[in-house]
Amino acid sequence: MKKDFTDTIIGEQLLQYQQEADAELELILNWWMLHIPDNSNGFWGEIDYQNNTLQNAERGIVLYSRILWTFSAAYLQNQKKEYLLFAERAFQYICNHFKDEVHGAVFWSVDHNGQKLQDKKQVYGLAFCMYGCSEYYRATNSETALQTAKELFYVLEKYCYDKKAGGYFEAFNRSWQPIEDLRLSEKDANESKSMNTHLHVLEAYCNLYRVWKSEQLKTAIISLLKLFSTKIIDANTHQQHLFFSDVWEVRSSIVSYGHDIEASWLLYEAAIVVEDESLINQFSITALAMADAALSGIDEDGGMFYEYDTANMHLNKEKHWWPQAEAMVGYFNAYELNGNEMYLQQSLNSWAYVKQYIKDDEHGEWFWGRNEHGTTMQKGKAGFWKCPYHNGRACMEISKRIAIMNR
């Protein structure tokens, strides 16, 4: 059960945290509205760390879908018309340029003119498109958006679900045939199944279930939760394995601290969404265990390291923007679950690290991160993977959760 927090000092901390999260959300979204629009059509595909636009960069479905989700969610939370208009721009571009009218679903990327570039069907990308469309429906009641999300669900279940061993295969070609390179990005292992894809399929399914109470969808969510508890999360370490064979043989030795703390609250949220008391109890325990395990990735300065290779005992000491954002939410969620102020302090420490080292006070938005030497990483502010989703969502989650506490 979530506790009633009445301590005066903590109450003041929470109020300040909420106010800062609200202010930061506005700064983040204002940066995106100023810099990312291509005045001729859609949004630019990449902006570097000094706010220079790379006009010929490819445009990915993940970037567009995350913009769609973020601005739809921000409109629902703040009712600012400009956020809704920005979400509409993203949705229309997806419909006009990413949709595959022949074989269904959406392409992985288009070029700067909006022409099909990478036409593969990457399940991760389909999931984010569903996530964005379902949130846009929540904001607008657009039947087109809801129908698009439903169609994505049906094609995932038809073509991507493994009926033998469970779970979802990573990728297919345009016409849903197998392909050799299943990788989400160059740094990933070329394996049939991954934690990352399953986490975001679950996230998308849950958001769709909020607006469409399909029993088939609910069953799929519950099946995914069971996969996480039996196949993906290590029962001894409470950390996740990242890659798997068709039959769920572990094919990785990397611990991803950011994904672990992100999963800790997303899995619990999924159990809440399907209103299953047994799963709610199970994943409240899991959330705390995963949050505790992820503490091993926290540096003395409050920042979260990127990952650890257990096979080579090598710690990647980079501190990317998104694990810090997920730590803000994941540790706040743990604090809500049992009232241990240590978790609240870690959430605040994560935010303090962001303010000191990740926020770009000169050019706006957040830097990609800090390298192992503590120097700012000179990678893009916006692009294929750098979107307003992690940091925008963290600000919205913190504000919303504190507001609920204070009711």
C-alpha positions in Angstrom: 0.0 0.0 0.0 1.2 3.5 -0.7 1.7 5.6 2.4 0.3 8.9 3.4 3.3 11.3 3.6 2.7 14.1 6.1 6.2 15.0 7.2 6.6 18.8 6.8 10.2 18.7 5.6 9.5 15.9 3.1 6.4 17.8 2.0 8.4 20.9 1.2 11.0 18.8 -0.7 8.2 17.2 -2.7 6.6 20.5 -3.5 9.9 21.9 -4.7 10.6 18.8 -6.7 7.2 19.1 -8.4 7.7 22.7 -9.2 11.1 22.0 -10.7 9.8 19.1 -12.8 7.0 21.2 -14.2 9.4 24.0 -15.1 11.8 21.6 -16.7 9.1 20.0 -18.7 8.2 23.3 -20.2 11.8 24.1 -21.0 12.3 20.7 -22.7 9.1 21.0 -24.8 9.8 24.6 -25.7 13.2 23.6 -27.0 11.7 20.9 -29.2 9.0 23.2 -30.6 11.6 25.8 -31.4 14.3 23.6 -33.0 12.9 20.4 -34.4 10.2 21.5 -36.9 11.1 21.4 -40.6 9.1 24.3 -41.9 8.5 22.5 -45.2 7.1 19.3 -43.6 7.4 17.3 -40.3 10.5 17.4 -38.1 14.2 17.3 -38.8 15.9 14.0 -38.3 18.8 15.2 -36.2 20.1 18.2 -34.3 23.7 18.2 -32.9 24.8 19.1 -29.4 25.2 22.7 -30.3 21.7 23.0 -31.8 22.9 22.7 -35.5 20.3 21.1 -37.7 21.4 18.1 -39.9 18.9 18.7 -42.7 19.7 15.5 -44.7 19.5 13.1 -41.7 17.1 10.2 -41.9 14.0 10.3 -39.9 13.1 7.4 -37.7 9.7 6.1 -36.6 11.0 6.0 -33.0 11.7 9.7 -33.0 8.3 10.6 -34.5 6.4 8.3 -32.2 8.1 9.5 -29.1 7.4 13.1 -30.1 3.8 12.1 -30.6 3.5 10.4 -27.2 5.3 13.2 -25.3 3.3 16.1 -26.7 0.0 14.2 -26.4 0.8 13.3 -22.8 1.9 16.9 -22.0 -1.4 18.2 -23.5 -3.4 15.8 -21.3 -1.4 17.0 -18.3 -1.3 20.7 -19.0 -4.0 21.4 -21.6 -1.7 23.7 -23.6 -3.1 23.9 -27.1 0.4 24.3 -28.7 1.3 20.8 -27.4 -1.7 19.3 -29.1 -0.9 21.0 -32.4 2.7 19.6 -32.2 1.3 16.1 -31.5 -1.0 16.5 -34.5 2.0 17.4 -36.7 3.8 14.2 -35.7 0.7 12.1 -36.2 0.0 13.4 -39.7 3.6 12.9 -40.8 3.5 9.3 -39.5 0.3 8.7 -41.4 1.5 10.3 -44.6 5.1 9.0 -44.7 5.7 6.0 -42.4 2.6 3.9 -42.9 3.0 0.9 -45.2 -0.2 0.8 -47.1 0.7 -2.4 -48.9 1.9 -4.8 -46.1 0.7 -2.9 -43.0 2.4 -1.3 -40.0 5.1 1.3 -40.4 8.6 1.6 -41.9 11.7 1.9 -39.7 12.8 5.2 -41.3 12.3 7.6 -44.2 14.7 10.1 -45.8 14.6 13.9 -45.3 12.1 14.1 -48.1 9.8 11.7 -46.4 10.5 8.8 -48.8 10.8 5.2 -47.6 14.4 4.5 -46.6 14.6 1.4 -44.3 11.4 -0.5 -44.9 12.0 -3.3 -42.3 9.4 -4.0 -39.6 11.3 -3.6 -36.4 9.0 -4.7 -33.5 10.5 -2.0 -31.2 9.5 0.7 -33.7 6.0 -0.7 -34.1 5.5 -0.7 -30.4 6.5 2.9 -30.1 4.2 3.9 -32.9 1.3 2.1 -31.0 2.4 3.9 -27.8 2.2 7.3 -29.5 -1.0 6.7 -31.3 -2.9 5.4 -28.3 -1.8 8.5 -26.3 -2.8 10.7 -29.1 -6.2 9.1 -29.1 -6.4 9.8 -25.3 -5.8 13.5 -26.1 -8.0 13.8 -29.1 -10.5 10.9 -29.4 -9.2 10.5 -33.0 -10.6 7.3 -34.3 -7.9 7.1 -36.9 -5.3 7.1 -34.2 -7.1 4.4 -32.3 -7.6 2.3 -35.4 -3.9 2.7 -36.2 -2.9 1.4 -32.7 -5.3 -1.5 -33.0 -3.9 -2.5 -36.4 -0.4 -2.4 -35.0 -1.5 -4.7 -32.2 -3.1 -7.2 -34.6 0.0 -7.4 -36.9 2.3 -7.9 -33.9 0.2 -10.8 -32.7 -0.2 -12.2 -36.2 3.3 -11.9 -37.5 5.7 -11.3 -34.6 4.4 -13.4 -31.7 6.2 -16.7 -31.2 3.4 -19.3 -30.7 5.9 -22.0 -29.6 8.1 -20.4 -27.0 6.2 -17.1 -26.3 7.4 -13.6 -26.7 8.0 -11.6 -29.9 10.7 -11.9 -32.5 12.8 -8.8 -33.1 12.4 -7.9 -36.8 11.1 -8.8 -40.3 11.4 -7.5 -43.8 8.7 -5.3 -45.3 6.5 -8.3 -46.1 6.9 -10.0 -42.8 9.5 -12.5 -43.9 12.6 -13.4 -41.7 15.7 -11.3 -42.1 19.3 -12.0 -41.0 20.1 -8.7 -39.2 17.6 -8.5 -36.3 19.5 -5.8 -34.4 17.9 -2.7 -33.1 21.2 -0.8 -33.4 24.8 -1.6 -34.1 25.7 -2.1 -30.4 23.1 -4.8 -29.9 23.4 -8.5 -30.2 21.9 -10.2 -33.3 19.5 -12.4 -31.4 15.9 -13.4 -31.9 14.5 -11.8 -28.8 15.5 -9.0 -26.4 14.5 -7.5 -23.1 14.3 -4.0 -24.6 11.8 -4.9 -27.3 9.6 -6.8 -24.8 9.7 -4.0 -22.3 8.4 -1.5 -24.9 5.8 -3.9 -26.4 4.5 -4.2 -22.8 4.5 -0.4 -22.4 2.6 0.1 -25.7 0.1 -2.7 -24.9 -0.6 -1.1 -21.5 -1.2 2.3 -23.0 -3.5 0.9 -25.6 -5.4 -1.1 -23.0 -6.2 2.1 -21.2 -8.4 3.1 -24.1 -9.4 -0.3 -25.5 -10.4 -3.0 -23.0 -9.8 -6.0 -25.3 -9.5 -9.4 -23.5 -7.0 -10.5 -26.2 -4.9 -7.4 -25.3 -5.2 -8.0 -21.6 -4.1 -11.7 -22.0 -1.1 -10.5 -24.0 -0.1 -8.1 -21.2 -0.3 -10.7 -18.6 1.7 -13.1 -20.7 4.4 -10.5 -21.1 4.5 -9.9 -17.3 4.9 -13.6 -16.8 7.8 -13.7 -19.3 9.6 -11.0 -17.4 9.2 -12.8 -14.1 10.2 -16.2 -15.5 12.6 -15.6 -18.4 14.0 -12.0 -18.4 14.6 -11.0 -14.8 17.3 -13.1 -13.1 15.7 -14.6 -9.9 19.0 -14.3 -8.0 20.3 -10.9 -9.0 16.9 -9.2 -9.8 18.6 -7.8 -12.9 17.5 -8.4 -16.4 19.1 -10.5 -19.1 19.3 -8.5 -22.4 19.3 -11.0 -25.3 17.9 -14.5 -25.9 17.6 -17.3 -28.5 14.3 -18.4 -29.9 13.7 -20.6 -26.9 14.8 -18.1 -24.3 18.4 -19.2 -23.8 20.3 -16.3 -22.3 22.7 -14.8 -24.9 24.2 -11.8 -23.0 26.3 -10.9 -20.1 25.5 -7.2 -19.8 23.6 -5.5 -17.0 21.8 -2.4 -18.2 21.2 -0.2 -15.1 18.9 2.2 -16.8 16.7 -0.5 -18.3 16.5 -2.2 -14.9 15.3 0.8 -13.0 13.0 1.7 -15.9 11.5 -1.8 -15.9 11.0 -1.7 -12.1 8.2 0.9 -12.4 6.9 0.0 -15.9 6.2 -3.6 -14.9 4.5 -2.5 -11.7 2.4 0.0 -13.7 1.4 -2.8 -16.1 0.0 -4.9 -13.3 -1.9 -1.9 -12.1 -3.3 -1.3 -15.6 -4.7 -4.8 -15.9 -6.1 -4.6 -12.4 -4.8 -8.0 -11.3 -4.3 -8.0 -7.5 -2.0 -11.0 -7.6 0.3 -9.4 -10.2 0.1 -6.1 -8.4 1.4 -7.7 -5.2 4.1 -9.7 -7.1 5.4 -6.7 -9.1 5.4 -4.3 -6.1 7.9 -6.7 -4.6 9.8 -7.0 -7.9 9.9 -3.3 -8.3 11.7 -2.8 -4.9 14.0 -5.7 -5.6 15.0 -4.3 -9.0 15.4 -0.8 -7.6 17.7 -2.2 -4.9 19.7 -4.2 -7.5 20.1 -1.1 -9.7 21.7 0.8 -6.8 25.0 -1.0 -7.7 25.0 1.3 -10.8 24.9 4.5 -8.8 28.1 6.5 -8.6 29.0 8.6 -5.5 27.9 11.8 -7.4 24.3 10.4 -7.7 24.6 9.6 -11.4 23.8 6.2 -12.9 26.4 4.4 -14.9 25.5 2.9 -18.3 26.1 -0.8 -18.0 28.3 -3.6 -16.5 29.7 -6.6 -18.4 29.6 -9.5 -15.9 31.7 -11.8 -18.2 34.6 -9.3 -18.4 33.9 -7.5 -15.1 34.0 -4.2 -17.0 32.0 -1.2 -15.9 31.0 1.3 -18.6 31.2 4.5 -16.6 29.4 6.7 -19.1 26.3 8.4 -17.7 23.7 8.9 -20.4 20.8 11.2 -20.1 18.0 8.5 -20.1 19.1 6.3 -17.2 19.2 9.4 -15.0 15.6 10.2 -16.1 14.5 6.7 -15.4 16.2 6.7 -12.0 14.2 9.8 -11.1 10.9 7.8 -11.7 12.0 4.4 -10.6 13.3 5.4 -7.2 10.3 7.7 -6.7 8.1 4.7 -7.4 10.0 2.6 -4.9 9.5 5.4 -2.3 5.7 5.4 -3.0 5.6 1.7 -2.5 7.1 1.5 1.0 7.9 5.0 2.2 11.6 4.4 2.6 13.1 7.9 2.4 16.3 6.4 1.0 14.5 5.9 -2.3 13.2 9.5 -2.3 16.7 10.7 -1.7 18.1 8.7 -4.6 15.3 10.1 -6.9 16.3 13.6 -5.8 20.0 12.8 -6.2 19.3 11.7 -9.8 17.6 15.0 -10.5 20.4 16.9 -8.8 22.9 15.1 -11.1 20.8 16.0 -14.1 20.7 19.7 -13.1 24.5 19.8 -12.5 25.9 17.7 -15.4 23.2 16.8 -18.0 21.1 19.9 -18.6 22.5 22.3 -21.1 21.8 25.7 -19.6 23.3 27.5 -22.6 21.7 25.8 -25.6 18.7 24.0 -23.9 17.6 20.4 -23.6 19.8 17.7 -22.1 23.2 16.6 -23.3 23.6 13.0 -24.4 25.6 12.4 -21.2 29.0 12.4 -19.6 31.9 10.1 -20.6 34.0 8.1 -18.1 36.2 11.1 -17.6 33.3 13.3 -16.7 33.4 15.3 -19.9 30.2 16.1 -21.9 29.6 13.7 -24.7 29.4 15.6 -28.0 26.5 13.6 -29.4 23.2 14.9 -30.8 20.4 16.7 -28.8 17.8 15.2 -31.1 17.9 12.3 -33.5 17.1 8.6 -34.1 17.3 7.8 -30.3 17.5 11.2 -28.6 13.9 12.3 -28.1 11.8 14.2 -25.5 10.4 10.9 -24.2 12.6 9.8 -21.3 13.2 13.3 -19.8 9.8 14.6 -20.7 8.1 11.6 -19.2 10.2 11.7 -16.1 9.1 15.3 -15.4 5.5 14.4 -16.0 5.6 11.3 -13.8 7.3 13.2 -10.9 4.8 16.0 -11.1 1.8 13.7 -11.4 2.8 11.4 -8.6 3.4 14.3 -6.2 0.1 15.9 -7.1 -1.7 12.6 -6.3 0.1 12.4 -2.9 -1.0 15.9 -2.0 -4.7 15.4 -2.8 
